[in-house]
Amino acid sequence: MLTIRGKANNHYCDHLSRREFLQIGGLALGGLSLTDILAAEAQSGIRSSHKAIIMVFLPGGPPHQDMFDLKMDAPSEIRGEFKPIKTNVPGIEICELMPRVAKMMDKFTIIRSLVGARDEHDATICLGGYSAQETRQNHAPCLGSVVSKLYGAVDKTVPPFVGLSVKMGHMEWADSGNPGFLGMEYNPLKPEGPLMSDMTLNGVTLDRLSNRRQLLSSLDRFRKGVDELKGMDALNQRAFDLLTSSKLVNALDVTKEDPKVRERYGKGDNKNVDDGGPCWNDQFLAARRLVEAGARCVTLGYGRWDYHNDNFKQCKAYLPKLDQAVSALVQDIHDRGMDKDVSVVVWGEFGRSPRINKEAGRDHWPRVSCALLAGGGMRTGQVIGSTNRFGEEPDDRPIDYKDVFATLYHNMGIDINSTPVMDEQVRPHFLLPGHDPIPELI
């Protein structure tokens, strides 16, 4: 394992032995070496233009009727405290706590009739379209793993699939994506995981990258010690390139961003909200930087939305932060001319109950939920579907999670119904059978 330690034990990278350097190519990840991972990626198939997806998971199930589907004609025990505000698209109104998104609704699409969820506190359905129970049965891979399999890397030093979700008290929410039957080589790279912990340089961890000079100095010393590895084969060289390139680390270093851009996103807070994730707006900026660096899929978990009590108090605390982060990300990809190539989806594992409980909260409600979409060349400035008067179930145009995934694959240039995905035994699988891209979006 490549471990470049800090001053506490005075073990620096330029003191490592040749054997220790050679262990770079054998860096283990799920029982496979990094070289094995890169070999599989090299055989994965096709290359194409750099399409990408940023997937924002809201752990716990966000309250659809307090965000994008307010029911002002419903009784007070259902209606709640918030008022709708107009957006820049006539006829579309959303919650008053999301004024930034409202001002640029022409760049978003709301799905108000999302179905297909189960009462499972798990990120799985928002990463691949299948519930956790279904995934245990069919071992279906998440979208990021499929894209990695079909397209491979844009840049040899930047993994195609990166998961930014941090450890959470409820670890099912911290899932960044599972490769299923594709095999462990298509796992996401997680900056909080074992691969990046081996890239800790002289005590400079990923959350302490403000001292850029110290980081680059560590990398320079490391490179000086590997001249003898020039004869390594191409795959070992690629493993070495990934571990020693500063491109990935630089993409994660949001302090290098224009201060005005970073201010637009807001920094948020890197402390977890109870047993959920942090409301860490820097992760949205890091996701955009990773895509620019070459990532094809970036996933992240934001906050905690399981509001069985004090729903409105918690919405007041966290919805404005989400509003700032999402609006900044989408405006950013438009400003950079990435809106035709980069898709953004924001959603949770289910919705919340229409009736407000005695603790001023809303309970689990898998019968209907909502999603917010942007970019990807999709038709935006619209609402798809509706719910009945109390927001209990779809009234018009039910949209399954799998339909959304078929659309995201379409945005990536993949017709998932005519593109078999091979498992580890080279057996073909068709994902999402019976589900097609949403015609209103394409």
Steps between C-alpha positions, in 0.01 A plus 500: 500500500624847420510687829681831519498582867531824689771641720375316808696190406752669268427254219504690173433384147862548393604239759282220359658189357467375145275223628273755668483701180410192300208441733326793331394270220363254752295748699204294615140606450237242581750219454618625162816691428485840339676347202218245471248780515673694224539187286127433518428863419727485195296206370166660582412610152410825351631855526294806417461869569505610859142475620456492877246476782496658846262316731391672823337269753293650784524237778181419684231601251439873437147641551363539148197705615731752674737543207357464150136392545336727755130433561349834594140380463549212744402515870762651735602160639617416147584840353775594742665836573666601176371717220570454130687762300494563129791392286635649178284248312135612495272257679771321699521569873730346763573547870588848627820356653645439153510847340826441309365195320175690438687777318650250255221243469541518122818295554323227704231239460292381796352152510211503746374145441805283573408139583672166549638554850475266795509578870878451508740747656765435238672695223488207256191602304649845436823351366374236260119506485445176690400476864736345750289184509495473120874559485567221747314270261623614159841646599436788261786750477458869570514753218853616580634145474319438170640821352848401619459159338375631166714812465802469725708802594517837326839566658728223623570686823135566592261212583179502294284443810549694824285479813517800734261374768667487840447257786160538664333361810256318271751354256237397243474871424877529450499259205661656194403218264546125468641327190281192545565228242762715324754428771697702753722663238206731416458629854514878542815659629409650838721778636393385847585138416812279520646600163520869583612434857810347343555829323531696826810706436710611797188536711317709236163325474227587252330736741827689558600584146524873554878463536557423133875555517545227759294256292692559179829477686399155622412391148829631363702304757303189417564529127877536557504159663346303214744535211566127524135430413532627144494147371164409653230383262227731376245404763738545790595833347136597491454406862804710582365792296173492691665490839760768434318744275386816669203535260258301713614663821487842337142441387404425860676814624221756476725766653655531152167621361424864428388640838193657339390163364556332833305773675209437262488134609545575868724281711229339709611282789713184490347364822244225459138582578409241765533156337490643147751686289638852523347799326837557341457729200867465411413150378285643222792710385735203529259296287512758222880518522525121486285490187719765338804294593355191330255322730190360328284448809521667841264411784454677832269489800377830642354552847232299674133526403330242721277753673267298723499798733549875458468472122452871445773609739747269330391605151562862598852406607602285204289579193665842446842331503386247240347782297834681491705193414273365224440838336874576502588164347248527218587863426866402500461223244305741278761774537771252400312366200459158664119495512460286187737234634461495880175373652403582859240310704390580858271264692451267797392141558130584550266786590334603825149440630237761413363513854715681758546287810471606864875575510464754217670255267421301190554125483622266225292504182623274218183538291625819335802730507666772294819565306683804365689467171724734304757507220575204277347671198157428649191712445467709812268766638219252554319282752431137419216322675275599788360357822149501638364772725682380812824392329430135583553339161541588132201661338664526160802357319669272757877484437700207634854542636604260224354735237723776634801270477413406144502874428835552671652216299354659186667827594828308517444368149402152617182325381479270797231280342718412201837501675579179686729538799733206557551357846822345629416172324445690171127437513285781352247685712244758393435756769166667568289279267168660416618850591579773250630857510238753605378652169427840654870536581668393175 
